[in-house]
């Protein structure tokens, strides 16, 4: 069966699943494989649960007429997603960047969906599997698509662009993320700019934050739309407040670093003719979730800023700057290791510790193997369990507490202790 024939089956219901535990009726089940799982095993089970077809790449599991054997399931998923993209006659906004991708994507979607039927990347499913699944979730009812693209090596963004073929591109920023794969900040810029190169080669349009010199330099000789000059930052104490034309917009987002994310959503909304009132309503209604800059009040009157979804030197420095600016006499900082920094790891962890001293933060707890190796005057805990023992022996009331670390540190566990 070729891609065209497979697409005919897909286009009957526009449903694709990859988790045999969550099969939807009439979906096509793609039996993906990984280091610790083999989806081929569940091909028959998916059919029994209502899948219209299972796609496998292991001959011994191709036991029925409605189980399709292909050379490579993942490549087939990517091919049908690319084929589907060519059939979609809708604008697609593609975005990447070192920090703020998911928040920016959610804000753009919140603004655009006030007047359009949108389909956006779910969560942070932004890799070589997530992007095809995002495209395949777009149906004939979708009017605008929003595709988040992540990468930790060169040529990944280029590949994801070849599948999603975005009409518009936006890069949130260029920061010290995934240095292990990119090698240096120069490598980060080159890799993320693969989106710009695709936009340029295909004569599409890039949205540009003109306060970012790298964005301005990299988008020369391209079709660009600059951030609206009518957007002004008012303050972030702790929630971001902005002025947009004659409107004052009070968001639920914390941190001045979110101003550019908000500005991107406004500018893209303006391009698609979203009314000012709908932009205001969308931005004021949006609330961050999934451990991303969430503000949580506890019974002991602690105010927790939970930013434990991910961390790199750039985002951690921004979070610390924002936390330092919050007006409070009692502050505690809990920082976990930053991963995927390669040979720069020791230097970057030392930098964060030194920066805490520079901005006069005093009650700082550093957690993890990497932070434990640096020189610091702050309290260090090699494991989370050691931090837990310390926190359980203390009572915290009326504190502002910042919690930030890489996803693998799972620092949201602190909530159960200090709440």
C-alpha positions in Angstrom: 0.0 0.0 0.0 1.4 3.4 -1.0 1.1 6.7 0.9 -1.8 7.8 -1.3 -3.8 4.7 -0.5 -3.0 5.0 3.2 -4.0 8.6 3.1 -7.4 7.7 1.7 -8.0 5.5 4.8 -6.8 8.3 7.1 -8.9 11.0 5.5 -12.1 9.0 6.2 -11.8 10.1 9.9 -8.6 12.1 10.4 -7.6 10.1 13.5 -4.2 8.8 14.3 -3.1 7.1 17.6 0.2 5.8 18.8 -0.7 4.6 22.3 -2.6 1.3 22.2 -4.1 2.1 25.6 -5.9 5.1 24.2 -7.3 4.0 20.9 -10.1 6.0 19.4 -12.7 4.4 17.2 -11.7 4.5 13.5 -8.2 5.8 14.2 -5.1 4.4 12.4 -2.7 3.0 15.0 1.0 3.5 14.2 3.0 1.0 16.1 6.1 3.1 17.1 9.1 1.5 18.7 11.7 2.9 21.2 14.5 1.6 23.3 12.1 0.3 26.0 8.9 -0.4 24.0 7.7 -2.1 20.9 4.3 -0.9 19.7 4.1 -3.8 17.1 3.1 -6.1 20.0 -0.2 -4.2 20.4 -1.3 -4.1 16.8 -4.1 -6.7 17.2 -5.2 -5.1 20.5 -5.5 -1.7 18.8 -7.8 -3.3 16.2 -9.9 -5.0 18.9 -10.3 -1.6 20.6 -11.7 0.1 17.4 -8.7 1.1 15.3 -9.6 1.0 11.6 -6.0 -0.1 10.7 -2.7 -0.9 12.5 0.6 0.0 10.9 3.6 -2.2 11.8 7.1 -2.8 10.7 7.6 -6.3 12.1 6.3 -9.1 9.8 5.3 -11.5 12.6 2.7 -9.0 13.9 1.1 -8.5 10.4 -1.5 -11.2 11.2 -4.7 -9.6 9.7 -5.8 -7.9 6.6 -6.3 -4.6 8.5 -2.7 -4.7 9.9 -0.4 -3.0 7.3 3.3 -4.0 7.1 5.7 -1.2 6.2 9.5 -0.8 6.2 9.5 1.8 9.0 6.5 2.9 11.0 8.0 6.2 12.1 9.0 7.2 8.6 5.6 6.2 7.3 4.0 8.5 10.0 6.2 11.3 8.9 5.5 10.7 5.2 1.7 10.7 5.6 2.0 13.9 7.8 3.9 15.6 5.0 1.4 14.4 2.4 -1.4 15.7 4.6 0.3 19.1 4.9 0.3 19.4 1.2 -3.4 18.8 1.1 -4.1 21.5 3.8 -4.9 24.9 2.3 -4.4 26.7 5.6 -1.8 29.0 7.0 0.6 27.4 9.5 2.6 29.3 12.1 5.8 27.5 13.0 7.8 28.5 16.1 11.0 27.4 17.9 13.5 28.9 20.3 15.5 28.2 23.4 13.0 29.3 25.9 9.3 30.1 26.0 8.2 28.0 23.0 5.3 26.3 24.6 4.0 29.3 26.5 4.2 31.4 23.3 2.5 28.7 21.3 -0.3 28.6 23.9 -0.7 32.4 23.9 -0.8 32.5 20.1 -3.4 29.8 20.1 -5.5 31.5 22.8 -5.6 34.7 20.8 -6.3 33.1 17.4 -8.9 30.7 18.6 -11.2 33.6 19.6 -12.0 34.0 15.9 -10.7 30.9 14.1 -10.8 27.2 14.4 -7.2 26.4 15.3 -5.2 23.3 15.9 -2.0 23.6 17.9 0.7 21.4 19.2 -0.5 19.6 22.3 1.8 20.2 25.3 5.4 20.1 24.1 5.0 17.3 21.5 7.4 19.2 19.3 9.8 16.6 18.0 10.1 14.2 15.0 7.0 12.3 16.4 5.1 15.2 17.9 5.2 17.4 14.8 3.7 14.8 12.5 1.0 14.0 15.1 0.2 17.7 15.3 -0.2 18.0 11.6 -2.3 14.8 11.4 -4.7 16.2 14.1 -5.6 19.0 11.7 -8.9 18.4 9.9 -10.9 20.1 7.2 -12.4 22.2 9.9 -9.0 23.6 11.0 -8.5 27.2 9.8 -5.0 28.0 11.2 -2.4 25.6 12.4 0.3 26.3 15.1 3.3 24.0 15.2 5.9 24.1 17.9 9.3 22.7 16.9 12.0 21.6 19.4 15.5 20.4 18.8 18.7 19.5 20.6 20.9 18.8 17.5 21.6 20.5 14.2 19.3 19.8 11.2 16.3 18.8 13.4 14.5 22.1 12.8 15.3 21.8 9.1 13.7 18.4 9.0 10.6 19.4 11.0 10.1 22.4 8.6 10.3 20.0 5.6 7.3 18.2 7.1 5.3 21.1 8.4 6.2 23.7 5.7 5.2 26.7 7.8 3.9 29.9 6.1 5.0 32.0 9.1 8.0 31.5 11.4 8.9 32.9 14.8 11.9 32.2 17.0 11.3 33.1 20.7 15.0 33.6 21.5 18.5 32.1 21.3 19.7 30.9 24.7 22.0 28.5 26.4 19.9 25.4 26.0 21.0 21.9 24.8 24.6 23.0 24.6 25.6 19.3 24.8 24.1 18.8 21.3 24.6 22.3 19.8 28.2 22.7 21.2 27.9 26.5 21.9 25.6 29.5 21.8 26.8 30.0 18.2 25.6 26.4 17.5 22.2 27.2 19.1 21.8 30.2 16.8 22.7 28.3 13.7 20.3 25.4 14.6 17.3 27.5 15.5 17.8 29.7 12.4 17.1 26.7 10.3 13.5 27.9 10.6 14.5 31.3 9.2 16.3 29.6 6.3 13.2 27.5 5.4 11.0 30.7 5.6 13.5 32.5 3.3 13.9 29.7 0.8 10.2 29.4 0.4 9.4 33.1 0.3 7.3 33.0 3.5 7.1 35.5 6.4 8.9 35.7 9.7 7.6 37.5 12.8 10.5 39.4 14.4 11.1 40.9 17.8 13.1 44.0 16.9 14.5 44.2 20.4 16.5 41.0 19.7 19.5 42.0 17.6 20.1 38.4 16.5 16.6 38.1 15.1 17.0 41.3 13.3 20.3 40.3 11.8 19.2 36.8 10.8 16.0 38.0 9.0 17.7 40.6 6.7 16.5 40.3 3.2 13.4 38.3 4.3 9.7 39.0 4.4 9.2 40.1 8.0 6.5 41.5 10.3 7.9 43.4 13.3 6.4 43.4 16.7 3.8 46.1 17.1 5.3 49.3 18.6 2.0 49.9 20.3 2.8 47.2 22.9 4.4 48.6 26.1 5.6 46.8 29.2 4.2 48.3 32.4 5.4 46.0 35.2 5.7 42.4 36.5 5.2 42.3 40.2 4.7 39.4 39.9 2.2 39.3 37.1 2.9 40.9 33.8 0.9 44.0 33.0 1.1 45.7 29.5 -0.4 48.5 27.6 -1.6 47.7 24.1 -2.8 50.8 22.2 -5.5 52.2 24.6 -5.9 48.9 26.6 -4.3 47.9 29.9 -4.0 44.1 29.9 -3.3 42.4 33.2 -2.1 38.8 32.5 -1.8 35.8 34.8 1.8 35.3 33.7 4.8 36.1 35.9 8.1 37.4 34.9 9.2 40.2 32.6 10.7 37.6 30.4 7.1 36.7 29.3 6.7 40.2 27.8 8.2 39.1 24.4 5.9 36.0 24.4 2.9 38.2 25.0 4.0 40.6 22.3 4.4 37.8 19.8 0.8 36.6 20.4 -0.5 40.2 20.0 1.5 40.8 16.8 0.4 37.5 15.2 -3.2 38.2 16.4 -3.1 41.6 14.7 -1.8 40.1 11.5 -4.8 37.7 11.4 -7.2 40.6 12.2 -8.1 39.5 15.7 -10.0 42.3 17.4 -8.4 44.2 20.3 -11.1 43.1 22.6 -10.6 39.5 21.8 -6.8 39.8 22.2 -7.3 41.3 25.6 -9.8 38.7 26.7 -7.5 35.8 25.5 -4.5 37.2 27.3 -6.2 38.0 30.5 -7.9 34.6 30.6 -4.8 32.5 29.9 -3.2 30.7 32.9 0.0 28.8 32.7 -0.1 25.1 33.7 2.2 22.0 33.8 4.8 23.5 36.2 5.5 26.5 33.9 5.7 29.7 36.0 2.7 28.8 38.1 1.8 30.8 41.1 0.6 28.6 44.0 -0.7 29.8 47.3 -0.3 27.5 50.3 -2.2 27.1 53.6 0.9 28.6 55.4 0.5 31.7 53.3 3.5 30.9 51.2 3.5 32.1 47.6 5.3 29.5 45.4 6.5 30.3 41.9 6.7 26.8 40.4 8.9 26.8 37.3 10.0 23.2 37.3 9.2 22.1 33.8 12.6 22.8 32.4 15.7 24.9 33.0 18.8 26.2 31.2 21.2 29.0 32.1 19.3 31.6 30.1 15.9 30.8 31.5 17.2 30.3 35.1 18.9 33.7 35.0 15.7 35.3 33.8 13.6 33.6 36.5 16.1 34.7 39.2 16.1 38.3 37.9 12.3 38.4 38.1 12.2 36.8 41.5 14.7 39.3 42.8 12.4 42.2 41.6 9.4 40.9 43.5 8.7 43.0 46.6 9.0 40.6 49.6 11.1 40.5 52.7 11.1 36.7 52.9 12.4 34.8 49.9 13.6 31.2 49.4 15.2 29.9 46.1 15.3 26.2 45.3 17.3 25.4 42.2 17.9 22.0 40.6 20.5 20.8 38.2 20.4 22.0 34.5 20.9 19.1 32.1 22.3 18.8 28.6 25.0 21.5 29.0 27.9 19.2 28.0 31.4 20.6 28.7 29.9 24.0 29.8 28.0 22.4 32.7 30.4 23.3 35.6 30.9 26.8 34.3 27.1 27.5 33.9 26.2 26.0 37.3 28.9 28.2 38.9 27.5 31.2 37.0 24.0 30.7 38.4 25.4 30.4 41.9 27.4 33.5 41.5 24.5 35.4 40.0 22.4 34.6 43.0 25.0 36.3 45.2 25.2 39.2 42.7 21.5 40.0 43.0 21.6 39.6 46.8 19.5 36.4 47.1 20.4 34.9 50.5 18.3 31.8 51.2 19.3 29.6 48.2 19.2 25.8 48.1 21.1 24.1 45.3 20.1 20.5 44.5 21.7 17.8 42.4 24.9 16.1 41.4 26.0 19.0 39.2 25.3 21.9 41.6 27.0 19.9 44.3 30.3 20.1 42.4 30.7 23.9 42.4 32.1 26.3 44.9 29.3 28.2 46.7 28.4 29.8 50.0 24.8 28.4 49.6 23.4 25.2 51.0 23.9 22.3 48.7 22.0 18.9 48.6 23.4 16.2 46.4 20.0 14.5 46.2 16.4 15.5 46.4 16.0 13.2 49.4 18.5 15.2 51.4 16.6 18.4 50.5 13.4 16.7 51.6 14.8 15.8 55.0 15.9 19.4 55.5 12.6 20.9 54.5 10.6 18.5 56.6 12.5 19.7 59.7 11.5 23.3 59.1 8.3 25.3 59.0 7.9 27.9 56.3 5.3 30.6 56.5 4.7 33.9 54.7 7.5 33.1 52.2 7.9 33.7 48.5 9.5 30.6 47.1 11.0 30.1 43.6 11.4 26.5 42.5 13.2 25.9 39.2 15.2 23.0 37.7 15.4 20.7 34.7 12.5 18.3 34.1 14.5 15.3 35.3 14.9 16.9 38.7 11.1 16.8 39.3 11.2 19.6 41.8 7.5 19.9 41.8 7.8 17.4 44.6 8.8 20.3 46.9 5.1 21.3 46.8 4.1 18.3 48.9 6.6 19.4 51.6 6.1 23.2 51.9 2.4 23.3 51.2 
